[in-house]
Amino acid sequence: MLMRARIYRQSKPAGQSGQAITHTWVLDYGQNRPRHVDSLMGWTGSTDTPSQLQLQFPDQNSAIAYATTQGIAYDIEIPAPRHRRPKAYADNFRYDRIQNWTH
């Protein structure tokens, strides 16, 4: 059974606040062959090289174009929109602040 490739937008690393890598789109191949455990070393391996690849593209359309020209079946994962609320340090000292002052 052939797995479908997955096209998605790279997410932000959890430990960092930067948005630099979130603008690229990634094509991940699915796993087509089962993994096996090496009896001597105990490592998990596979003979399925495409499942180890991640191709990066500048936009969604170029990732789709690559997949269609190579004949790769794919699923697209559209990211959920982020809701950002602007914050200011001065809001900590507002007179109509709801929480109690803790300092």
C-alpha positions in Angstrom: 0.0 0.0 0.0 1.4 3.3 -1.0 1.2 6.1 1.5 0.3 9.6 0.4 2.7 12.4 0.7 1.9 15.2 3.1 2.3 18.9 2.2 2.2 21.3 5.2 3.6 24.5 6.4 6.5 24.3 8.8 5.5 25.1 12.4 7.3 27.3 14.9 9.7 25.6 17.2 8.3 25.3 20.7 11.3 26.7 22.4 11.8 29.8 20.2 9.7 32.8 19.5 10.9 33.5 16.0 8.8 33.1 12.9 11.6 32.6 10.4 11.1 29.0 9.4 7.3 29.1 9.4 7.2 30.5 5.8 8.4 27.4 4.1 6.2 24.5 3.0 7.4 20.9 3.4 6.6 17.7 1.4 7.0 14.6 3.5 6.7 11.2 1.8 4.7 8.6 3.6 6.2 5.3 4.8 5.8 2.6 2.1 7.7 -0.3 3.7 7.6 -1.6 7.3 10.5 -0.8 9.7 12.6 -3.6 11.1 14.7 -3.9 14.3 18.4 -4.9 13.8 19.0 -8.0 15.9 22.6 -7.1 16.7 22.5 -3.4 17.6 18.8 -3.0 18.3 18.4 0.0 15.9 15.2 0.5 14.0 15.8 0.7 10.2 14.0 0.7 6.9 14.8 0.2 3.3 12.4 2.9 2.4 14.6 5.9 1.6 11.9 8.4 0.5 10.3 8.2 4.0 13.4 9.8 5.4 13.3 12.8 3.1 11.8 16.2 3.7 11.6 18.6 0.7 11.2 22.3 1.4 9.5 24.7 -0.9 9.0 28.5 -0.7 5.2 28.3 -1.3 2.4 25.8 -1.4 2.0 26.0 -5.2 5.5 25.0 -5.9 5.2 22.0 -3.6 2.0 20.9 -5.4 3.6 21.4 -8.8 6.5 19.2 -7.8 4.2 16.5 -6.5 2.1 16.5 -9.6 5.0 16.4 -12.0 6.6 13.5 -10.1 3.2 11.6 -9.9 3.1 11.7 -6.1 -0.3 11.5 -4.4 -0.6 14.1 -1.7 -2.7 15.6 1.0 -2.5 19.3 1.9 -2.7 20.4 5.5 -3.8 24.0 5.7 -2.5 25.7 8.9 -5.0 27.3 11.3 -4.9 31.1 11.4 -3.1 32.5 14.4 -5.0 35.0 16.6 -2.5 37.5 18.0 -3.5 40.1 20.5 -1.1 43.0 20.8 0.3 43.4 24.3 2.1 46.3 25.9 4.2 46.4 29.1 2.3 49.5 30.2 -0.9 47.4 30.6 0.6 45.9 33.7 0.3 49.3 35.4 -3.2 50.3 34.2 -5.6 51.7 36.8 -8.4 49.5 35.5 -6.4 46.3 35.7 -8.6 43.3 36.6 -6.1 41.2 38.5 -4.6 42.2 41.8 -1.1 43.8 41.9 1.3 41.0 43.0 4.6 42.8 43.5 
